[in-house]
Amino acid sequence: MKIKDIRALSTEELRQQVAQEKEALSRLKFAHAISPIENPMRIRTSRKLIARMMTELNAR
């Protein structure tokens, strides 16, 4: 998701997206702890996406 797409979302949609991404991140971390996932960079990308969305929420 690009920053342009994040800015187009309403505040409530943004909060929902953050909650969904945090849940997905926790599932990724859990799966990685049990057995290494094929692309561990997905964890970093997910963390950065959450940070971008939270930054936009705080700016509003």
N, C-alpha and C positions, 0 to 999 in steps of 0.2 A: 504494500500500500504506500503510495507516494504521499508527500506532504500536501499536495494539491487535493488529493482525495480525502485526506484527514480534515482539512479545513472546510471541505464541502459538507461534512457531517454536522448534524445538530448536536447540541450538548448532550442530550439524552442518548442519542445513538453512539456518541463517542464513549460515554460511560459504559454502555453495553459492550462495545467492542473491546474496551480495556478489560472488562471482566472475562470475556471469552478468551482473550489472548493470555491472560494470567492463568486461566484454567488449562489452556493448551500447553503453556510453558511448564506448569507443574507436572503434567502428564509426560512431557518430553524428558524432563529431568528424571522422573521416576523410571521411565523406560531405559534411559541411558545408564542409570545406576544398576539396574538389573543386568542388562547386557548392552554393550556399546551399540548405539544407533549408527546407521550407515552414513549419516551426514551430521556430525556434531555441530556444524556451523549453523544449523537451524535453531539451536538454542540461543546463540548470540544474536541472530537476526530477529528472533522473537523478542528478546530483551530490548533490543534497540527500537523495535516497533512500539512496544509498550511505553518506552521513554518518550518517543515522539508524540504519542497520543496524550500522555500525561502532561507534557510541556504545553501542548495546545489547550488542554483543559485548564491548566493554571493561568495561561495567558488570557483566557476568557474571564 
